[in-house]
């Protein structure tokens, strides 16, 4: 796997209105961290979040979905 050493931007297929979303992955200086930036194509305002925060949130949501599915399964068996 290639190590992230410089910012990489990609245009997604997802659109908000008529503008595509641009995603940027960038290393966070001397820290052992990466940043994710999101902006609309043609706009300068970028929303940046640490990759570790996105990972933590995704894991939390996954856990909540699994718990809800288990509850639904357990209740249907009663």
N, CA, C and O atoms as a Maestro MAE file, in Angstrom:
{
 s_m_m2io_version
 :::
 2.0.0
}

f_m_ct {
 s_m_title
 :::
 protein
 m_atom[312] {
  # First column is atom index #
  i_m_mmod_type
  r_m_x_coord
  r_m_y_coord
  r_m_z_coord
  i_m_residue_number
  s_m_chain_name
  s_m_pdb_residue_name
  s_m_pdb_atom_name
  i_m_atomic_number
  :::
  1 25 0.849 -1.167 0.000 1 A "UNK " " N  " 7
  2 3 0.000 0.000 0.000 1 A "UNK " " CA " 6
  3 2 0.899 1.236 0.000 1 A "UNK " " C  " 6
  4 15 1.923 1.259 0.682 1 A "UNK " " O  " 8
  5 25 0.525 2.247 -0.752 2 A "UNK " " N  " 7
  6 3 1.297 3.479 -0.846 2 A "UNK " " CA " 6
  7 2 1.037 4.369 0.368 2 A "UNK " " C  " 6
  8 15 -0.113 4.585 0.750 2 A "UNK " " O  " 8
  9 25 2.095 4.879 0.966 3 A "UNK " " N  " 7
  10 3 1.984 5.781 2.105 3 A "UNK " " CA " 6
  11 2 1.582 7.169 1.627 3 A "UNK " " C  " 6
  12 15 2.046 7.639 0.589 3 A "UNK " " O  " 8
  13 25 0.719 7.813 2.391 4 A "UNK " " N  " 7
  14 3 0.256 9.154 2.047 4 A "UNK " " CA " 6
  15 2 1.330 10.166 2.447 4 A "UNK " " C  " 6
  16 15 1.560 10.398 3.634 4 A "UNK " " O  " 8
  17 25 1.988 10.767 1.447 5 A "UNK " " N  " 7
  18 3 3.055 11.731 1.726 5 A "UNK " " CA " 6
  19 2 2.737 13.122 1.192 5 A "UNK " " C  " 6
  20 15 3.374 14.100 1.582 5 A "UNK " " O  " 8
  21 25 1.751 13.214 0.299 6 A "UNK " " N  " 7
  22 3 1.356 14.517 -0.243 6 A "UNK " " CA " 6
  23 2 -0.147 14.496 -0.498 6 A "UNK " " C  " 6
  24 15 -0.726 13.421 -0.654 6 A "UNK " " O  " 8
  25 25 -0.784 15.652 -0.545 7 A "UNK " " N  " 7
  26 3 -2.242 15.685 -0.751 7 A "UNK " " CA " 6
  27 2 -2.651 15.071 -2.087 7 A "UNK " " C  " 6
  28 15 -1.988 15.253 -3.108 7 A "UNK " " O  " 8
  29 25 -3.756 14.342 -2.051 8 A "UNK " " N  " 7
  30 3 -4.319 13.722 -3.250 8 A "UNK " " CA " 6
  31 2 -5.791 14.113 -3.307 8 A "UNK " " C  " 6
  32 15 -6.531 13.877 -2.352 8 A "UNK " " O  " 8
  33 25 -6.224 14.710 -4.421 9 A "UNK " " N  " 7
  34 3 -7.617 15.130 -4.584 9 A "UNK " " CA " 6
  35 2 -8.271 14.353 -5.713 9 A "UNK " " C  " 6
  36 15 -7.641 14.042 -6.724 9 A "UNK " " O  " 8
  37 25 -9.566 14.041 -5.518 10 A "UNK " " N  " 7
  38 3 -10.324 13.335 -6.538 10 A "UNK " " CA " 6
  39 2 -11.739 13.902 -6.594 10 A "UNK " " C  " 6
  40 15 -12.325 14.260 -5.572 10 A "UNK " " O  " 8
  41 25 -12.272 13.974 -7.806 11 A "UNK " " N  " 7
  42 3 -13.654 14.388 -7.991 11 A "UNK " " CA " 6
  43 2 -14.535 13.150 -7.889 11 A "UNK " " C  " 6
  44 15 -14.263 12.138 -8.534 11 A "UNK " " O  " 8
  45 25 -15.580 13.226 -7.089 12 A "UNK " " N  " 7
  46 3 -16.483 12.092 -6.924 12 A "UNK " " CA " 6
  47 2 -17.624 12.186 -7.922 12 A "UNK " " C  " 6
  48 15 -17.805 13.216 -8.572 12 A "UNK " " O  " 8
  49 25 -18.376 11.134 -8.040 13 A "UNK " " N  " 7
  50 3 -19.560 11.131 -8.884 13 A "UNK " " CA " 6
  51 2 -20.762 11.740 -8.190 13 A "UNK " " C  " 6
  52 15 -21.775 12.027 -8.829 13 A "UNK " " O  " 8
  53 25 -20.655 11.938 -6.890 14 A "UNK " " N  " 7
  54 3 -21.744 12.504 -6.094 14 A "UNK " " CA " 6
  55 2 -21.844 13.998 -6.341 14 A "UNK " " C  " 6
  56 15 -20.827 14.691 -6.376 14 A "UNK " " O  " 8
  57 25 -23.061 14.501 -6.513 15 A "UNK " " N  " 7
  58 3 -23.265 15.934 -6.748 15 A "UNK " " CA " 6
  59 2 -24.189 16.507 -5.685 15 A "UNK " " C  " 6
  60 15 -25.099 15.836 -5.199 15 A "UNK " " O  " 8
  61 25 -23.936 17.753 -5.338 16 A "UNK " " N  " 7
  62 3 -24.821 18.535 -4.480 16 A "UNK " " CA " 6
  63 2 -25.324 19.654 -5.375 16 A "UNK " " C  " 6
  64 15 -24.574 20.566 -5.725 16 A "UNK " " O  " 8
  65 25 -26.592 19.581 -5.743 17 A "UNK " " N  " 7
  66 3 -27.093 20.492 -6.771 17 A "UNK " " CA " 6
  67 2 -26.467 20.096 -8.092 17 A "UNK " " C  " 6
  68 15 -26.660 18.979 -8.572 17 A "UNK " " O  " 8
  69 25 -25.718 21.015 -8.676 18 A "UNK " " N  " 7
  70 3 -25.041 20.716 -9.947 18 A "UNK " " CA " 6
  71 2 -23.536 20.561 -9.775 18 A "UNK " " C  " 6
  72 15 -22.827 20.312 -10.750 18 A "UNK " " O  " 8
  73 25 -23.043 20.703 -8.557 19 A "UNK " " N  " 7
  74 3 -21.595 20.673 -8.315 19 A "UNK " " CA " 6
  75 2 -21.139 19.328 -7.742 19 A "UNK " " C  " 6
  76 15 -21.749 18.791 -6.817 19 A "UNK " " O  " 8
  77 25 -20.067 18.806 -8.306 20 A "UNK " " N  " 7
  78 3 -19.483 17.559 -7.810 20 A "UNK " " CA " 6
  79 2 -18.758 17.822 -6.494 20 A "UNK " " C  " 6
  80 15 -18.324 18.941 -6.220 20 A "UNK " " O  " 8
  81 25 -18.639 16.775 -5.691 21 A "UNK " " N  " 7
  82 3 -17.890 16.873 -4.435 21 A "UNK " " CA " 6
  83 2 -16.446 16.473 -4.708 21 A "UNK " " C  " 6
  84 15 -16.187 15.449 -5.340 21 A "UNK " " O  " 8
  85 25 -15.509 17.284 -4.231 22 A "UNK " " N  " 7
  86 3 -14.077 17.003 -4.342 22 A "UNK " " CA " 6
  87 2 -13.594 16.514 -2.978 22 A "UNK " " C  " 6
  88 15 -13.843 17.160 -1.960 22 A "UNK " " O  " 8
  89 25 -12.905 15.377 -2.959 23 A "UNK " " N  " 7
  90 3 -12.363 14.809 -1.724 23 A "UNK " " CA " 6
  91 2 -10.850 14.916 -1.784 23 A "UNK " " C  " 6
  92 15 -10.238 14.578 -2.798 23 A "UNK " " O  " 8
  93 25 -10.242 15.387 -0.692 24 A "UNK " " N  " 7
  94 3 -8.789 15.487 -0.609 24 A "UNK " " CA " 6
  95 2 -8.299 14.726 0.614 24 A "UNK " " C  " 6
  96 15 -8.797 14.937 1.720 24 A "UNK " " O  " 8
  97 25 -7.328 13.844 0.420 25 A "UNK " " N  " 7
  98 3 -6.631 13.170 1.513 25 A "UNK " " CA " 6
  99 2 -5.259 13.812 1.631 25 A "UNK " " C  " 6
  100 15 -4.547 13.963 0.638 25 A "UNK " " O  " 8
  101 25 -4.889 14.194 2.860 26 A "UNK " " N  " 7
  102 3 -3.605 14.865 3.046 26 A "UNK " " CA " 6
  103 2 -2.973 14.437 4.362 26 A "UNK " " C  " 6
  104 15 -3.675 14.233 5.352 26 A "UNK " " O  " 8
  105 25 -1.639 14.297 4.377 27 A "UNK " " N  " 7
  106 3 -0.973 14.022 5.649 27 A "UNK " " CA " 6
  107 2 -1.054 15.266 6.528 27 A "UNK " " C  " 6
  108 15 -1.162 16.383 6.021 27 A "UNK " " O  " 8
  109 25 -1.002 15.072 7.840 28 A "UNK " " N  " 7
  110 3 -1.126 16.203 8.767 28 A "UNK " " CA " 6
  111 2 0.226 16.566 9.355 28 A "UNK " " C  " 6
  112 15 0.448 16.397 10.554 28 A "UNK " " O  " 8
  113 25 1.117 17.055 8.535 29 A "UNK " " N  " 7
  114 3 2.425 17.525 9.001 29 A "UNK " " CA " 6
  115 2 3.241 16.438 9.660 29 A "UNK " " C  " 6
  116 15 3.347 15.329 9.136 29 A "UNK " " O  " 8
  117 25 3.817 16.748 10.801 30 A "UNK " " N  " 7
  118 3 4.689 15.796 11.489 30 A "UNK " " CA " 6
  119 2 3.904 14.785 12.312 30 A "UNK " " C  " 6
  120 15 4.477 13.816 12.810 30 A "UNK " " O  " 8
  121 25 2.595 14.998 12.461 31 A "UNK " " N  " 7
  122 3 1.773 14.065 13.223 31 A "UNK " " CA " 6
  123 2 1.573 12.783 12.433 31 A "UNK " " C  " 6
  124 15 1.667 12.769 11.206 31 A "UNK " " O  " 8
  125 25 1.299 11.719 13.151 32 A "UNK " " N  " 7
  126 3 1.005 10.446 12.498 32 A "UNK " " CA " 6
  127 2 -0.505 10.400 12.241 32 A "UNK " " C  " 6
  128 15 -1.204 9.553 12.796 32 A "UNK " " O  " 8
  129 25 -0.997 11.294 11.415 33 A "UNK " " N  " 7
  130 3 -2.423 11.493 11.177 33 A "UNK " " CA " 6
  131 2 -2.633 11.885 9.730 33 A "UNK " " C  " 6
  132 15 -1.702 12.329 9.057 33 A "UNK " " O  " 8
  133 25 -3.846 11.722 9.255 34 A "UNK " " N  " 7
  134 3 -4.221 12.172 7.919 34 A "UNK " " CA " 6
  135 2 -5.496 12.983 8.041 34 A "UNK " " C  " 6
  136 15 -6.257 12.826 8.995 34 A "UNK " " O  " 8
  137 25 -5.720 13.847 7.072 35 A "UNK " " N  " 7
  138 3 -6.904 14.693 7.060 35 A "UNK " " CA " 6
  139 2 -7.719 14.396 5.810 35 A "UNK " " C  " 6
  140 15 -7.172 14.051 4.763 35 A "UNK " " O  " 8
  141 25 -9.034 14.536 5.937 36 A "UNK " " N  " 7
  142 3 -9.926 14.422 4.795 36 A "UNK " " CA " 6
  143 2 -10.584 15.780 4.615 36 A "UNK " " C  " 6
  144 15 -11.171 16.325 5.550 36 A "UNK " " O  " 8
  145 25 -10.483 16.320 3.409 37 A "UNK " " N  " 7
  146 3 -11.118 17.591 3.090 37 A "UNK " " CA " 6
  147 2 -12.215 17.378 2.062 37 A "UNK " " C  " 6
  148 15 -12.043 16.612 1.114 37 A "UNK " " O  " 8
  149 25 -13.331 18.050 2.243 38 A "UNK " " N  " 7
  150 3 -14.456 17.968 1.316 38 A "UNK " " CA " 6
  151 2 -14.841 19.370 0.885 38 A "UNK " " C  " 6
  152 15 -14.941 20.275 1.713 38 A "UNK " " O  " 8
  153 25 -15.058 19.552 -0.411 39 A "UNK " " N  " 7
  154 3 -15.517 20.837 -0.928 39 A "UNK " " CA " 6
  155 2 -16.308 20.605 -2.196 39 A "UNK " " C  " 6
  156 15 -16.223 19.541 -2.810 39 A "UNK " " O  " 8
  157 25 -17.073 21.604 -2.583 40 A "UNK " " N  " 7
  158 3 -17.806 21.531 -3.838 40 A "UNK " " CA " 6
  159 2 -16.924 22.054 -4.959 40 A "UNK " " C  " 6
  160 15 -16.177 23.014 -4.770 40 A "UNK " " O  " 8
  161 25 -17.010 21.427 -6.120 41 A "UNK " " N  " 7
  162 3 -16.219 21.842 -7.271 41 A "UNK " " CA " 6
  163 2 -16.545 23.302 -7.604 41 A "UNK " " C  " 6
  164 15 -17.712 23.684 -7.691 41 A "UNK " " O  " 8
  165 25 -15.506 24.102 -7.786 42 A "UNK " " N  " 7
  166 3 -15.676 25.512 -8.102 42 A "UNK " " CA " 6
  167 2 -15.796 26.393 -6.874 42 A "UNK " " C  " 6
  168 15 -15.929 27.611 -7.001 42 A "UNK " " O  " 8
  169 25 -15.751 25.807 -5.692 43 A "UNK " " N  " 7
  170 3 -15.833 26.566 -4.447 43 A "UNK " " CA " 6
  171 2 -14.499 26.461 -3.708 43 A "UNK " " C  " 6
  172 15 -13.749 25.503 -3.896 43 A "UNK " " O  " 8
  173 25 -14.218 27.443 -2.877 44 A "UNK " " N  " 7
  174 3 -12.963 27.426 -2.120 44 A "UNK " " CA " 6
  175 2 -13.136 26.900 -0.696 44 A "UNK " " C  " 6
  176 15 -12.185 26.403 -0.092 44 A "UNK " " O  " 8
  177 25 -14.346 27.011 -0.168 45 A "UNK " " N  " 7
  178 3 -14.575 26.574 1.214 45 A "UNK " " CA " 6
  179 2 -14.419 25.064 1.305 45 A "UNK " " C  " 6
  180 15 -15.099 24.310 0.609 45 A "UNK " " O  " 8
  181 25 -13.512 24.636 2.177 46 A "UNK " " N  " 7
  182 3 -13.245 23.214 2.363 46 A "UNK " " CA " 6
  183 2 -13.526 22.849 3.805 46 A "UNK " " C  " 6
  184 15 -13.167 23.588 4.722 46 A "UNK " " O  " 8
  185 25 -14.165 21.719 4.006 47 A "UNK " " N  " 7
  186 3 -14.465 21.212 5.342 47 A "UNK " " CA " 6
  187 2 -13.491 20.080 5.620 47 A "UNK " " C  " 6
  188 15 -13.459 19.089 4.891 47 A "UNK " " O  " 8
  189 25 -12.691 20.227 6.678 48 A "UNK " " N  " 7
  190 3 -11.604 19.290 6.962 48 A "UNK " " CA " 6
  191 2 -11.866 18.573 8.282 48 A "UNK " " C  " 6
  192 15 -12.300 19.185 9.258 48 A "UNK " " O  " 8
  193 25 -11.600 17.273 8.300 49 A "UNK " " N  " 7
  194 3 -11.759 16.465 9.502 49 A "UNK " " CA " 6
  195 2 -10.606 15.453 9.564 49 A "UNK " " C  " 6
  196 15 -10.107 15.007 8.531 49 A "UNK " " O  " 8
  197 25 -10.198 15.105 10.766 50 A "UNK " " N  " 7
  198 3 -9.132 14.113 10.942 50 A "UNK " " CA " 6
  199 2 -9.657 12.727 10.582 50 A "UNK " " C  " 6
  200 15 -10.789 12.375 10.914 50 A "UNK " " O  " 8
  201 25 -8.836 11.955 9.909 51 A "UNK " " N  " 7
  202 3 -9.220 10.612 9.495 51 A "UNK " " CA " 6
  203 2 -9.570 9.740 10.702 51 A "UNK " " C  " 6
  204 15 -10.482 8.917 10.619 51 A "UNK " " O  " 8
  205 25 -8.869 9.904 11.811 52 A "UNK " " N  " 7
  206 3 -9.164 9.100 13.004 52 A "UNK " " CA " 6
  207 2 -10.565 9.398 13.535 52 A "UNK " " C  " 6
  208 15 -11.226 8.501 14.060 52 A "UNK " " O  " 8
  209 25 -11.027 10.639 13.408 53 A "UNK " " N  " 7
  210 3 -12.385 10.982 13.841 53 A "UNK " " CA " 6
  211 2 -13.429 10.336 12.945 53 A "UNK " " C  " 6
  212 15 -14.460 9.870 13.431 53 A "UNK " " O  " 8
  213 25 -13.173 10.303 11.641 54 A "UNK " " N  " 7
  214 3 -14.090 9.660 10.699 54 A "UNK " " CA " 6
  215 2 -14.153 8.160 10.988 54 A "UNK " " C  " 6
  216 15 -15.232 7.568 10.972 54 A "UNK " " O  " 8
  217 25 -13.004 7.551 11.249 55 A "UNK " " N  " 7
  218 3 -12.957 6.124 11.553 55 A "UNK " " CA " 6
  219 2 -13.754 5.818 12.821 55 A "UNK " " C  " 6
  220 15 -14.544 4.875 12.848 55 A "UNK " " O  " 8
  221 25 -13.547 6.612 13.865 56 A "UNK " " N  " 7
  222 3 -14.246 6.421 15.131 56 A "UNK " " CA " 6
  223 2 -15.763 6.534 14.939 56 A "UNK " " C  " 6
  224 15 -16.520 5.728 15.481 56 A "UNK " " O  " 8
  225 25 -16.197 7.520 14.179 57 A "UNK " " N  " 7
  226 3 -17.614 7.729 13.921 57 A "UNK " " CA " 6
  227 2 -18.195 6.569 13.103 57 A "UNK " " C  " 6
  228 15 -19.297 6.101 13.392 57 A "UNK " " O  " 8
  229 25 -17.470 6.110 12.098 58 A "UNK " " N  " 7
  230 3 -17.938 4.985 11.279 58 A "UNK " " CA " 6
  231 2 -18.072 3.716 12.129 58 A "UNK " " C  " 6
  232 15 -19.034 2.964 11.972 58 A "UNK " " O  " 8
  233 25 -17.120 3.478 13.019 59 A "UNK " " N  " 7
  234 3 -17.179 2.306 13.895 59 A "UNK " " CA " 6
  235 2 -18.373 2.403 14.844 59 A "UNK " " C  " 6
  236 15 -19.052 1.406 15.089 59 A "UNK " " O  " 8
  237 25 -18.629 3.586 15.374 60 A "UNK " " N  " 7
  238 3 -19.772 3.807 16.255 60 A "UNK " " CA " 6
  239 2 -21.077 3.532 15.518 60 A "UNK " " C  " 6
  240 15 -21.943 2.821 16.028 60 A "UNK " " O  " 8
  241 25 -21.221 4.095 14.317 61 A "UNK " " N  " 7
  242 3 -22.440 3.879 13.530 61 A "UNK " " CA " 6
  243 2 -22.627 2.405 13.190 61 A "UNK " " C  " 6
  244 15 -23.743 1.887 13.239 61 A "UNK " " O  " 8
  245 25 -21.539 1.738 12.849 62 A "UNK " " N  " 7
  246 3 -21.623 0.307 12.530 62 A "UNK " " CA " 6
  247 2 -22.114 -0.471 13.744 62 A "UNK " " C  " 6
  248 15 -22.982 -1.335 13.623 62 A "UNK " " O  " 8
  249 25 -21.564 -0.166 14.905 63 A "UNK " " N  " 7
  250 3 -21.995 -0.828 16.136 63 A "UNK " " CA " 6
  251 2 -23.467 -0.587 16.432 63 A "UNK " " C  " 6
  252 15 -24.178 -1.501 16.850 63 A "UNK " " O  " 8
  253 25 -23.925 0.638 16.216 64 A "UNK " " N  " 7
  254 3 -25.331 0.960 16.446 64 A "UNK " " CA " 6
  255 2 -26.234 0.190 15.482 64 A "UNK " " C  " 6
  256 15 -27.293 -0.294 15.879 64 A "UNK " " O  " 8
  257 25 -25.819 0.076 14.216 65 A "UNK " " N  " 7
  258 3 -26.612 -0.674 13.239 65 A "UNK " " CA " 6
  259 2 -26.670 -2.155 13.607 65 A "UNK " " C  " 6
  260 15 -27.724 -2.783 13.500 65 A "UNK " " O  " 8
  261 25 -25.546 -2.708 14.036 66 A "UNK " " N  " 7
  262 3 -25.514 -4.121 14.413 66 A "UNK " " CA " 6
  263 2 -26.395 -4.375 15.634 66 A "UNK " " C  " 6
  264 15 -27.097 -5.385 15.694 66 A "UNK " " O  " 8
  265 25 -26.360 -3.467 16.603 67 A "UNK " " N  " 7
  266 3 -27.190 -3.601 17.800 67 A "UNK " " CA " 6
  267 2 -28.672 -3.520 17.436 67 A "UNK " " C  " 6
  268 15 -29.480 -4.302 17.937 67 A "UNK " " O  " 8
  269 25 -29.029 -2.574 16.563 68 A "UNK " " N  " 7
  270 3 -30.423 -2.431 16.143 68 A "UNK " " CA " 6
  271 2 -30.891 -3.673 15.386 68 A "UNK " " C  " 6
  272 15 -32.019 -4.126 15.577 68 A "UNK " " O  " 8
  273 25 -30.032 -4.223 14.530 69 A "UNK " " N  " 7
  274 3 -30.393 -5.426 13.783 69 A "UNK " " CA " 6
  275 2 -30.581 -6.608 14.726 69 A "UNK " " C  " 6
  276 15 -31.498 -7.408 14.541 69 A "UNK " " O  " 8
  277 25 -29.730 -6.723 15.727 70 A "UNK " " N  " 7
  278 3 -29.846 -7.814 16.697 70 A "UNK " " CA " 6
  279 2 -31.133 -7.675 17.491 70 A "UNK " " C  " 6
  280 15 -31.831 -8.663 17.722 70 A "UNK " " O  " 8
  281 25 -31.455 -6.452 17.912 71 A "UNK " " N  " 7
  282 3 -32.714 -6.231 18.651 71 A "UNK " " CA " 6
  283 2 -33.916 -6.593 17.790 71 A "UNK " " C  " 6
  284 15 -34.847 -7.246 18.261 71 A "UNK " " O  " 8
  285 25 -33.899 -6.171 16.534 72 A "UNK " " N  " 7
  286 3 -35.017 -6.467 15.633 72 A "UNK " " CA " 6
  287 2 -35.163 -7.981 15.441 72 A "UNK " " C  " 6
  288 15 -36.279 -8.498 15.398 72 A "UNK " " O  " 8
  289 25 -34.045 -8.679 15.329 73 A "UNK " " N  " 7
  290 3 -34.073 -10.130 15.160 73 A "UNK " " CA " 6
  291 2 -34.599 -10.793 16.414 73 A "UNK " " C  " 6
  292 15 -35.437 -11.691 16.329 73 A "UNK " " O  " 8
  293 25 -34.123 -10.368 17.587 74 A "UNK " " N  " 7
  294 3 -34.559 -10.939 18.857 74 A "UNK " " CA " 6
  295 2 -36.044 -10.699 19.103 74 A "UNK " " C  " 6
  296 15 -36.731 -11.574 19.629 74 A "UNK " " O  " 8
  297 25 -36.547 -9.524 18.729 75 A "UNK " " N  " 7
  298 3 -37.957 -9.214 18.937 75 A "UNK " " CA " 6
  299 2 -38.847 -9.984 17.980 75 A "UNK " " C  " 6
  300 15 -39.980 -10.317 18.326 75 A "UNK " " O  " 8
  301 25 -38.361 -10.270 16.791 76 A "UNK " " N  " 7
  302 3 -39.179 -11.010 15.827 76 A "UNK " " CA " 6
  303 2 -39.302 -12.470 16.217 76 A "UNK " " C  " 6
  304 15 -40.230 -13.151 15.781 76 A "UNK " " O  " 8
  305 25 -38.379 -12.960 17.032 77 A "UNK " " N  " 7
  306 3 -38.405 -14.353 17.460 77 A "UNK " " CA " 6
  307 2 -39.306 -14.593 18.667 77 A "UNK " " C  " 6
  308 15 -39.569 -15.744 19.013 77 A "UNK " " O  " 8
  309 25 -39.778 -13.546 19.306 78 A "UNK " " N  " 7
  310 3 -40.624 -13.699 20.501 78 A "UNK " " CA " 6
  311 2 -42.003 -14.177 20.199 78 A "UNK " " C  " 6
  312 15 -42.811 -14.347 21.112 78 A "UNK " " O  " 8
  :::
 }
 m_bond[311] {
  # First column is bond index #
  i_m_from
  i_m_to
  i_m_order
  :::
  1 1 2 1
  2 2 3 1
  3 3 4 2
  4 3 5 1
  5 5 6 1
  6 6 7 1
  7 7 8 2
  8 7 9 1
  9 9 10 1
  10 10 11 1
  11 11 12 2
  12 11 13 1
  13 13 14 1
  14 14 15 1
  15 15 16 2
  16 15 17 1
  17 17 18 1
  18 18 19 1
  19 19 20 2
  20 19 21 1
  21 21 22 1
  22 22 23 1
  23 23 24 2
  24 23 25 1
  25 25 26 1
  26 26 27 1
  27 27 28 2
  28 27 29 1
  29 29 30 1
  30 30 31 1
  31 31 32 2
  32 31 33 1
  33 33 34 1
  34 34 35 1
  35 35 36 2
  36 35 37 1
  37 37 38 1
  38 38 39 1
  39 39 40 2
  40 39 41 1
  41 41 42 1
  42 42 43 1
  43 43 44 2
  44 43 45 1
  45 45 46 1
  46 46 47 1
  47 47 48 2
  48 47 49 1
  49 49 50 1
  50 50 51 1
  51 51 52 2
  52 51 53 1
  53 53 54 1
  54 54 55 1
  55 55 56 2
  56 55 57 1
  57 57 58 1
  58 58 59 1
  59 59 60 2
  60 59 61 1
  61 61 62 1
  62 62 63 1
  63 63 64 2
  64 63 65 1
  65 65 66 1
  66 66 67 1
  67 67 68 2
  68 67 69 1
  69 69 70 1
  70 70 71 1
  71 71 72 2
  72 71 73 1
  73 73 74 1
  74 74 75 1
  75 75 76 2
  76 75 77 1
  77 77 78 1
  78 78 79 1
  79 79 80 2
  80 79 81 1
  81 81 82 1
  82 82 83 1
  83 83 84 2
  84 83 85 1
  85 85 86 1
  86 86 87 1
  87 87 88 2
  88 87 89 1
  89 89 90 1
  90 90 91 1
  91 91 92 2
  92 91 93 1
  93 93 94 1
  94 94 95 1
  95 95 96 2
  96 95 97 1
  97 97 98 1
  98 98 99 1
  99 99 100 2
  100 99 101 1
  101 101 102 1
  102 102 103 1
  103 103 104 2
  104 103 105 1
  105 105 106 1
  106 106 107 1
  107 107 108 2
  108 107 109 1
  109 109 110 1
  110 110 111 1
  111 111 112 2
  112 111 113 1
  113 113 114 1
  114 114 115 1
  115 115 116 2
  116 115 117 1
  117 117 118 1
  118 118 119 1
  119 119 120 2
  120 119 121 1
  121 121 122 1
  122 122 123 1
  123 123 124 2
  124 123 125 1
  125 125 126 1
  126 126 127 1
  127 127 128 2
  128 127 129 1
  129 129 130 1
  130 130 131 1
  131 131 132 2
  132 131 133 1
  133 133 134 1
  134 134 135 1
  135 135 136 2
  136 135 137 1
  137 137 138 1
  138 138 139 1
  139 139 140 2
  140 139 141 1
  141 141 142 1
  142 142 143 1
  143 143 144 2
  144 143 145 1
  145 145 146 1
  146 146 147 1
  147 147 148 2
  148 147 149 1
  149 149 150 1
  150 150 151 1
  151 151 152 2
  152 151 153 1
  153 153 154 1
  154 154 155 1
  155 155 156 2
  156 155 157 1
  157 157 158 1
  158 158 159 1
  159 159 160 2
  160 159 161 1
  161 161 162 1
  162 162 163 1
  163 163 164 2
  164 163 165 1
  165 165 166 1
  166 166 167 1
  167 167 168 2
  168 167 169 1
  169 169 170 1
  170 170 171 1
  171 171 172 2
  172 171 173 1
  173 173 174 1
  174 174 175 1
  175 175 176 2
  176 175 177 1
  177 177 178 1
  178 178 179 1
  179 179 180 2
  180 179 181 1
  181 181 182 1
  182 182 183 1
  183 183 184 2
  184 183 185 1
  185 185 186 1
  186 186 187 1
  187 187 188 2
  188 187 189 1
  189 189 190 1
  190 190 191 1
  191 191 192 2
  192 191 193 1
  193 193 194 1
  194 194 195 1
  195 195 196 2
  196 195 197 1
  197 197 198 1
  198 198 199 1
  199 199 200 2
  200 199 201 1
  201 201 202 1
  202 202 203 1
  203 203 204 2
  204 203 205 1
  205 205 206 1
  206 206 207 1
  207 207 208 2
  208 207 209 1
  209 209 210 1
  210 210 211 1
  211 211 212 2
  212 211 213 1
  213 213 214 1
  214 214 215 1
  215 215 216 2
  216 215 217 1
  217 217 218 1
  218 218 219 1
  219 219 220 2
  220 219 221 1
  221 221 222 1
  222 222 223 1
  223 223 224 2
  224 223 225 1
  225 225 226 1
  226 226 227 1
  227 227 228 2
  228 227 229 1
  229 229 230 1
  230 230 231 1
  231 231 232 2
  232 231 233 1
  233 233 234 1
  234 234 235 1
  235 235 236 2
  236 235 237 1
  237 237 238 1
  238 238 239 1
  239 239 240 2
  240 239 241 1
  241 241 242 1
  242 242 243 1
  243 243 244 2
  244 243 245 1
  245 245 246 1
  246 246 247 1
  247 247 248 2
  248 247 249 1
  249 249 250 1
  250 250 251 1
  251 251 252 2
  252 251 253 1
  253 253 254 1
  254 254 255 1
  255 255 256 2
  256 255 257 1
  257 257 258 1
  258 258 259 1
  259 259 260 2
  260 259 261 1
  261 261 262 1
  262 262 263 1
  263 263 264 2
  264 263 265 1
  265 265 266 1
  266 266 267 1
  267 267 268 2
  268 267 269 1
  269 269 270 1
  270 270 271 1
  271 271 272 2
  272 271 273 1
  273 273 274 1
  274 274 275 1
  275 275 276 2
  276 275 277 1
  277 277 278 1
  278 278 279 1
  279 279 280 2
  280 279 281 1
  281 281 282 1
  282 282 283 1
  283 283 284 2
  284 283 285 1
  285 285 286 1
  286 286 287 1
  287 287 288 2
  288 287 289 1
  289 289 290 1
  290 290 291 1
  291 291 292 2
  292 291 293 1
  293 293 294 1
  294 294 295 1
  295 295 296 2
  296 295 297 1
  297 297 298 1
  298 298 299 1
  299 299 300 2
  300 299 301 1
  301 301 302 1
  302 302 303 1
  303 303 304 2
  304 303 305 1
  305 305 306 1
  306 306 307 1
  307 307 308 2
  308 307 309 1
  309 309 310 1
  310 310 311 1
  311 311 312 2
  :::
 }
}
